[in-house]
Amino acid sequence: MPSLESEIEGIIETFTNNLKQRKFKGSRDLALNSVQLWKKIIGQMKWQNARELMDTIKKIGKDLAETAPSETVIGNMTRRMLKIVRDEYAMLQKGKQEESDLQDSLQKILTADESDSDYTKNIPLLKPAIMEHIGEFLAELESSEIDISAQALEHIHANEIIMTIGYSKTVSAFLKSAAKNRVFQVIVAECAPFFHGHQLAADLAEARISTTLIPDSAIFAMMARVNKVIIGTHSVMANGGLKAVCGTHTLALAAKHYSVPFVVCAPMFKLCPEYVCSLDQDGFNQFVSPEEVLNNDEGKLVSKVNVYNPIFDYVPPELVTLFISNTGGNAPSYIYRLLSELYHPLDVQL
Amino acid sequence: MENTRNVLDFFQKIVKEEPDVSAAVAAIRTLMNILENFGDGETLRGLSEELRKATEEMKKAECSITSVQSGCELFQRFITLTSLEQSNFKDCKEIMKKRGEIFLRKLQEARPKIARLGAPFILDGHKILTHSKSRVVLQTLVEAAVVSKKRFHVFITESHPDLSGVAMRDELLKHNIGSTLILDSAMGYVMESVDLVLVGAEGVVESGGIINKIGTYTMALCAKEMHKPFYVLAESFKFVRLYPLNQRDLPQELKFSSTIIESNHSNLLDQHPQVDYTPPGYLTLLFTDLGILTPSAVSDELIKLYL
């Protein structure tokens, strides 16, 4: 393996510092930045063949993921890079598009003659091909929000009442896009203790959408009159479950109770091939300072009670009606298929 | 006639002498044996006929008929797919032999692969409920306990009428995994205290549901009611081309052993079925050597293979 030149180490360090200081605004920003980082690394690094490149990507990717374990996007982007390398290698070597379906299948078990490529051939054209592919991927990332909001009119109809929770850029863009042609109302749950819902409510009101802000405790009471729930999410797990802002499970259960469709806007880069569920809170959740829940000023109380402030909620797939990604709408049971197209099965475990 | 007797003996010998081998793999090995001893001068049609007869013969054995059926179907498909590529029977047979070896080796890799996929789902302090005896469930539990060093407790139903749960408990004891044997009727009683349910399967049908030892459906119903995850561990050679709509719709030959069917032609109502069908809606995930699948992914796999 080639030693990483100091320049590359420098860029990685800047990235991890930004990551630690939470300088990235939202997961799309993070995805874009990490792909740009990969583009620089792959472009500047010296590598002989695809195998070597993939080993290095895996190694760096693992370090990056460990810097921020709860940011699944970083791992996803690393896997996407590996997939791009694999695809381009296969295409250049065999001179044809590798079958889109790389997952093991029954068919493959039956018809395989052993011929697994080991990615060690030196192909001079590989680098420009990979760079071009990454460029296309960046363009796809950049337009993902627009692609999702372009579908808004299919889902939001005139005079509907939509409920959402917290703040999501994707949802904000989605609702605003629908508001250009339709009149509807939005109810925003404020999402305590961070109150990101306030920001969304202000955003929507500015776009002249009739908006109502409610406390989280009123979610169930208000659900009876809601036509549709539309939310964003932090990531989509491999079984179709969500890792979303704390309070989303409450919202999903209330929607289920009243049989209200529960729609999730999630661009493709949020699809994560890992199966983590609420059984494993340690691996899944992130707990932050309880200051927002119980202020340090209340010194007497603080010493007497335990305060937890988890960021995420796990929402099981059976509560989700539909995912809207930049490529269209999908049912939760179909997520496995999208995942097999996005990532190579060997890369799932970084 | 002499020949068909041999088939059954060969098959039963594997099942009896190698308890670690699944009935489906034993069936495939039997068919491979027929393929190897088949004359070069014969035709593909003759081979197919021979394999069909052998399949019928093996279904008379006392073992999981569903697994035998899935294994044989897969092998037939393997023959068809290979024969499409070659017109000369002799060449074709050579390729089949070569691929057959790879194919069998892959089947043997299936169980450890599933164990690796499934073990991370078992966490420290978990209470796990399982039903009857399944080799792949056993291997997954052992992987979690021995390799991943997890501490957990297993509840096993006795699983009448063959008390296979008792055999499962003995196996777990050998590996020092804490276990409790419970009555079949105590399923509902323990359900509130378990974290997840782990079962094997004799066959996975096209809908994504499973056919397994009688009582599995009851367990799945209880688990659903109590909102416990219900995980199925099954190798992909157990995928079978059936689409049962309910219990009555399951073929008789899968539900009853061949001796029972022969001796009670008219009145099977008095007999106990050996398997039941669990619809896909009750399964959380299926762990297979093709990866972790949702029930709907199973039909995708079967369609890809047989279309």
HADDOCK unambig.tbl for C-alpha pairs under 7 A between the chains (distance, minus, plus):
assign (segid A and resid 104 and name CA) (segid B and resid 290 and name CA) 5.23 0.50 0.50
assign (segid A and resid 105 and name CA) (segid B and resid 290 and name CA) 6.03 0.50 0.50
assign (segid A and resid 105 and name CA) (segid B and resid 301 and name CA) 6.60 0.50 0.50
assign (segid A and resid 106 and name CA) (segid B and resid 236 and name CA) 7.00 0.50 0.50
assign (segid A and resid 106 and name CA) (segid B and resid 301 and name CA) 6.70 0.50 0.50
assign (segid A and resid 106 and name CA) (segid B and resid 305 and name CA) 6.34 0.50 0.50
assign (segid A and resid 107 and name CA) (segid B and resid 305 and name CA) 5.10 0.50 0.50
assign (segid A and resid 109 and name CA) (segid B and resid 103 and name CA) 6.11 0.50 0.50
assign (segid A and resid 109 and name CA) (segid B and resid 106 and name CA) 6.98 0.50 0.50
assign (segid A and resid 110 and name CA) (segid B and resid 78 and name CA) 5.63 0.50 0.50
assign (segid A and resid 110 and name CA) (segid B and resid 103 and name CA) 6.09 0.50 0.50
assign (segid A and resid 113 and name CA) (segid B and resid 99 and name CA) 6.53 0.50 0.50
assign (segid A and resid 333 and name CA) (segid B and resid 294 and name CA) 6.65 0.50 0.50
assign (segid A and resid 333 and name CA) (segid B and resid 296 and name CA) 6.67 0.50 0.50
